[in-house]
Amino acid sequence: MPVQAAWSWGWRLVVGRMLPVALLFGKPFDGGKRMDHGGPQDQQQHPAEQQQPYHPQHPAMMRLYEVQKEVSTLGPQVCTFSGLQNDREYKRMERELTQLLLQVDQVDTEGKLELQGARKRAAQEVEGLLRYLEENASHPSRLAIEELSNAARELVDERVVAPQRTGGVAEINDELVDALQELILRLTQIKTEGRVPLRKARYRALTRLCAVQDVLESRTPQQTLSLPLSGDTHEAVNRINQVMVKVSMARSQLVALLMGLSGRDSCAHLSRILTELQVELDALDVSGNLAIRNYRKQVVEEINGLLKHLDLEGEGDDTRRYDLAQNNSIREIEAVRAHVSHLREGVLRHCLMGDLSFRPKAELQSLLTHLDQVDTAKNPCIREARRRAVVEVQAVITFLDLREALVCRQPGPEEHPSHGAVWRVLGSLSDLQAQVLGFDGKRADKSYMMLEELLTKQLLTLDAVDPQGDASTKMARKQAVKFAQNILNYLDMKTDEWEY
């Protein structure tokens, strides 16, 4: 029987006629899982439901089929909506779903069990959509994304947009760029639980913030150039100088657009302005003057740098953009992580047997080189995935280095007592690091809390070591403290359940 899927939750229409009411509404809404797995699932019918269908013209059937069509349209919109509860689109979908629920409730089943079951399943489907819509829009991770976006918006408005709006000069420095980088890092660490709307919201926030960071970083060196040129140099210079002023204004408008600080302009409008400036520059006659040609080329390159960020209005609508499981760079990183895991298991196994001959440091260093060559395409999530893989490799290398240092250590009779105390702590830290490297649990596990407590005690022990003015002890204690903190950070990273 040729079956056409109206939508991937199980809505089905038979070509040329309607299905029985018992098949009209299948399983209740499952949060889009059936959609994510690429199609409708086979549904097992209860024997009680295998009854003769009502006539397609039955009023209850006709109304339920009308609801089916409307829900098949709203369903995909709900499953990809990434906004908040105060958004206009959210209120529209909530209103339409509520109206559908009321319409389903008003269907007269005439006391027939089959019609009652179909109406119940229809109500469950609509209620599931409403619940899914509300859960994502009010999810703690979605609110965290919005909070960080607002923090970035306030920062950029205060330091860049507001000064230029009032005729002042934007304050662009390393401090601003570092502050934006910190917000980007915090965004990448927000958990989405695999939910499409949350992944989409995080991706859209990251792309805009990274674009702003790129615009500001590309502008920083421009502030040190001795431009524009004097108008006396060439008749075309005045025109180029005028374009350069407009480009500077466009940069400010672009930053405002990306951060949602401009209510009037649009990316399309700004793109038209910049394209017109390019055409104006191309029409200038600067033949025979190398300095003027280079000046025009620089301004054109600056315009191109702005134009590449103006395609973000539809960014994030394609799931391939924010679902990175099939990304080639992520696959490379995951392959390296699998290799590191294999080497780590081998190192721990040999250490447990007291065999220190297995030292794959060269292989680990080659993995670091491989990770350094992975193309992140300026995607902050890929950068974070690479950073975490680098930390995993470095953790094994530092473990091997400390083990070797402990074995080779030969304290002399003149060694300062405090220096020996630091080395004893390092010995304990090496044993704890072996346990951390092999840990594969969660933060709620007792073993995690035990490791965290033992590492903290070692930090307190180091803090109690009195160097008594010995320079080498001071340096050793400082390095040991850093080493212990790195182990704690690595343990924290292993259990934070981060995702792409």
DOROBA-209381 format. One record per residue (C-alpha): x, y, z. Coordinates in steps of 0.02 Angstrom, whole numbers, padded with zeros to 5 digits, always signed. Example, Ala and Ser with C-alpha at 12.3 -4.5 7.8 and 13.67 -1.06 7.14 Angstrom:
+00615-00225+00390+00684-00053+00357
//
This chain:
+00000+00000+00000+00083+00164-00052+00100+00272+00103+00152+00455+00104+00221+00523+00268+00141+00693+00301+00268+00722+00438+00392+00617+00535+00296+00590+00696+00185+00461+00617+00052+00564+00528+00002+00459+00379-00114+00480+00232-00147+00345+00106-00142+00410-00071-00320+00427-00133-00411+00394+00031-00401+00420+00218-00335+00298+00348-00445+00227+00485-00466+00339+00635-00370+00215+00742-00216+00249+00633-00242+00436+00621-00147+00480+00779-00003+00364+00820+00115+00378+00967+00106+00538+01071+00235+00672+01033+00409+00615+01082+00506+00779+01080+00558+00761+00899+00657+00600+00924+00570+00515+00780+00607+00668+00675+00791+00660+00722+00802+00478+00670+00743+00515+00496+00563+00459+00476+00406+00381+00548+00422+00228+00655+00325+00068+00630+00179+00070+00747+00109-00089+00825-00079-00084+00835-00169-00149+00986-00295-00285+00938-00437-00179+01008-00392-00042+00884-00404-00154+00730-00584-00110+00694-00677-00064+00536-00651+00119+00492-00787+00249+00503-00843+00330+00341-00719+00466+00290-00859+00593+00291-00897+00565+00475-00892+00740+00557-00772+00685+00695-00653+00608+00568-00656+00760+00456-00615+00876+00601-00473+00765+00663-00399+00761+00487-00404+00951+00482-00310+00955+00648-00186+00831+00575-00145+00946+00430-00119+01097+00543-00009+01001+00665+00095+00931+00523+00135+01111+00478+00168+01172+00655+00269+01021+00712+00432+01058+00619+00421+01241+00670+00408+01194+00853+00551+01069+00843+00671+01198+00771+00614+01354+00865+00763+01423+00961+00691+01582+01036+00618+01632+01203+00443+01641+01275+00428+01828+01244+00466+01810+01058+00326+01847+00936+00351+01679+00848+00335+01585+01013+00172+01672+01055+00103+01636+00882+00141+01450+00892+00077+01440+01071-00084+01525+01021-00112+01413+00869-00076+01254+00966-00192+01307+01107-00330+01339+00979-00300+01167+00904-00312+01088+01076-00479+01174+01104-00541+01115+00934-00491+00935+00973-00581+00946+01139-00739+01002+01050-00742+00852+00931-00902+00752+00962-00855+00567+00974-01036+00512+01002-00973+00397+01139-00882+00285+01014-00722+00207+01086-00625+00217+00922-00663+00402+00900-00625+00436+01083-00455+00351+01065-00414+00453+00909-00464+00614+00996-00360+00570+01148-00207+00536+01041-00234+00699+00947-00242+00794+01112-00083+00708+01173+00006+00756+01012-00040+00940+01026-00003+00943+01213+00167+00865+01178+00206+01003+01055+00154+01136+01179+00259+01057+01315+00411+01040+01201+00395+01221+01146+00386+01284+01325+00525+01171+01390+00651+01231+01261+00606+01415+01272+00621+01413+01463+00761+01284+01478+00902+01338+01597+01029+01318+01456+00925+01429+01342+00916+01561+01478+01104+01546+01506+01132+01575+01319+01025+01730+01327+01113+01793+01484+01285+01779+01402+01218+01858+01242+01152+02005+01343+01320+02024+01432+01409+02030+01264+01280+02153+01197+01304+02270+01345+01494+02260+01329+01495+02298+01143+01366+02436+01162+01465+02522+01300+01636+02507+01219+01600+02515+01032+01425+02562+00974+01375+02698+01098+01536+02802+01079+01523+02801+00890+01338+02841+00897+01378+03000+00993+01522+03049+00880+01658+02980+00994+01793+02850+00966+01767+02666+01001+01880+02593+01135+01949+02437+01051+02094+02354+01143+02157+02185+01201+02050+02196+01357+01890+02206+01253+01943+02064+01138+01989+01955+01288+01821+01991+01371+01730+01936+01213+01838+01780+01203+01791+01735+01382+01605+01751+01340+01630+01642+01185+01715+01509+01289+01573+01509+01416+01446+01493+01274+01535+01341+01203+01524+01256+01374+01334+01271+01389+01254+01099+01381+01113+01073+01255+01065+00893+01300+01061+00858+01112+00906+00966+01090+00895+01043+00917+00824+01211+00976+00960+01231+01109+01099+01183+00989+01030+01305+00863+01017+01447+00991+01195+01417+01051+01262+01411+00875+01176+01572+00822+01240+01664+00975+01417+01600+00946+01422+01644+00761+01370+01823+00794+01489+01848+00939+01634+01772+00842+01593+01884+00693+01599+02038+00806+01763+01980+00879+01834+01957+00704+01775+02130+00649+01852+02212+00802+02016+02116+00789+02034+02158+00605+02008+02341+00645+02139+02351+00783+02291+02357+00666+02202+02483+00554+02208+02611+00694+02398+02618+00684+02408+02652+00496+02448+02825+00430+02289+02836+00329+02197+02915+00244+02316+02993+00120+02323+03179+00082+02202+03238-00052+02345+03331-00137+02428+03167-00186+02302+03121-00321+02128+03177-00372+02058+03004-00331+02120+03011-00151+01979+03124-00092+01852+02999-00159+01940+02853-00075+01951+02951+00088+01763+02981+00082+01731+02796+00051+01845+02752+00197+01741+02860+00314+01583+02771+00255+01667+02602+00281+01709+02651+00459+01527+02696+00489+01472+02532+00407+01585+02435+00525+01499+02512+00674+01328+02473+00597+01381+02293+00565+01434+02268+00746+01268+02343+00803+01173+02228+00685+01264+02072+00741+01233+02110+00924+01051+02159+00899+01083+02341+00941+01010+02414+00780+00823+02415+00757+00818+02505+00590+00952+02430+00478+00961+02255+00407+01105+02148+00345+01036+02157+00168+01028+02348+00173+01206+02362+00238+01266+02237+00108+01194+02347-00030+01284+02500+00041+01452+02411+00047+01430+02339-00128+01394+02514-00195+01554+02576-00112+01650+02437-00199+01577+02488-00367+01626+02668-00332+01805+02618-00293+01817+02507-00448+01766+02655-00557+01912+02764-00497+02058+02791-00614+02216+02763-00512+02328+02700-00653+02509+02746-00643+02513+02773-00455+02563+02622-00352+02531+02704-00182+02353+02752-00230+02318+02578-00301+02376+02500-00139+02270+02622-00039+02115+02577-00141+02156+02392-00127+02165+02407+00062+01995+02491+00073+01919+02359-00044+01989+02220+00065+01914+02303+00218+01744+02306+00132+01760+02122+00085+01802+02083+00266+01638+02163+00321+01534+02084+00182+01581+01907+00234+01489+01932+00399+01327+01991+00321+01254+01820+00280+01210+01780+00461+01023+01820+00454+00984+01643+00398+01132+01566+00488+01085+01416+00594+00932+01364+00494+01027+01217+00420+01054+01083+00553+01222+01039+00476+01285+01206+00538+01260+01171+00723+01254+00981+00730+01440+00944+00717+01437+00755+00737+01471+00734+00549+01597+00877+00537+01763+00819+00464+01867+00918+00590+01768+00843+00734+01797+00671+00661+01984+00704+00657+01980+00761+00838+01880+00609+00891+02003+00495+00802+02146+00576+00899+02050+00558+01062+02022+00373+01028+02208+00352+00996+02251+00446+01157+02130+00335+01253+02218+00180+01188+02390+00249+01235+02328+00306+01406+02262+00132+01446+02429+00058+01396+02528+00179+01504+02418+00147+01656+02425-00041+01631+02616-00042+01624+02630+00075+01773+02517-00039+01875+02640-00180+01841+02787-00069+01887+02848-00067+01708+02902+00108+01653+02974+00054+01486+02814+00098+01391+02840+00283+01354+02747+00334+01195+02796+00518+01212+02848+00535+01030+02680+00466+00976+02589+00584+01094+02688+00733+01029+02640+00686+00851+02457+00688+00904+02480+00865+00972+02552+00915+00803+02403+00833+00716+02280+00928+00827+02370+01091+00792+02338+01063+00606+02151+01029+00624+02050+01161+00533+01926+01239+00655+01852+01359+00524+01842+01485+00667+01702+01381+00742+01713+01403+00931+01639+01232+00967+01770+01147+00858+01905+01253+00940+01844+01199+01111+01839+01016+01056+02019+01032+00996+02073+01119+01157+02000+00979+01262+02087+00847+01155+02251+00940+01178+02225+00938+01367+02197+00749+01361+02361+00723+01269+02457+00841+01384+02388+00753+01538+02468+00588+01484+02632+00674+01439+02646+00762+01609+02605+00599+01697+02748+00512+01606+02867+00657+01640+02831+00659+01827+02847+00469+01840+03015+00477+01756+03072+00621+01867+03021+00525+02024+03116+00370+01968+03272+00466+01922+03271+00576+02077+03423+00551+02189+03413+00671+02338+03580+00719+02413+03621+00743+02597+03619+00931+02573+03441+00937+02505+03333+01061+02598+03199+00972+02705+03062+01080+02631+03118+01032+02455+03103+00848+02502+02928+00881+02571+02875+00952+02402+02941+00798+02313+02843+00685+02430+02685+00780+02385+02729+00760+02201+02742+00572+02228+02567+00571+02302+02504+00680+02159+02575+00559+02032+02476+00416+02110+02319+00522+02113+02345+00575+01932+02349+00392+01881+02179+00371+01962+02113+00528+01877+02176+00470+01707+02082+00307+01730+01925+00386+01803+01770+00361+01695+01627+00412+01808+01521+00563+01850+01531+00702+01977+01399+00622+02084+01506+00466+02106+01591+00437+02273+01757+00403+02185+01749+00575+02105+01719+00661+02272+01858+00559+02351+01983+00608+02215+01933+00790+02227+01954+00787+02416+02125+00701+02408+02190+00824+02278+02129+00970+02383+02220+00898+02534+02381+00892+02433+02359+01075+02390+02338+01115+02574+02494+01012+02613+02593+01113+02486+02526+01273+02559+02592+01221+02729+02769+01191+02663+02885+01328+02726+03026+01360+02598+03126+01450+02734+03201+01563+02603+03261+01422+02490+03238+01478+02309+03232+01303+02234+03098+01252+02359+02994+01404+02316+03004+01361+02131+02967+01176+02161+02817+01215+02271+02748+01337+02142+02762+01207+02005+02685+01073+02116+02536+01185+02155+02510+01217+01970+02525+01032+01935+02393+00989+02067+02275+01122+01999+02297+01053+01824+02248+00880+01885+02093+00953+01968+02049+01048+01810+02072+00890+01706+01959+00792+01824+01831+00930+01810+01843+00930+01620+01820+00741+01611+01656+00752+01706+01575+00912+01643+01478+00817+01507+01524+00945+01376+01454+00920+01200+01483+00996+01029
//
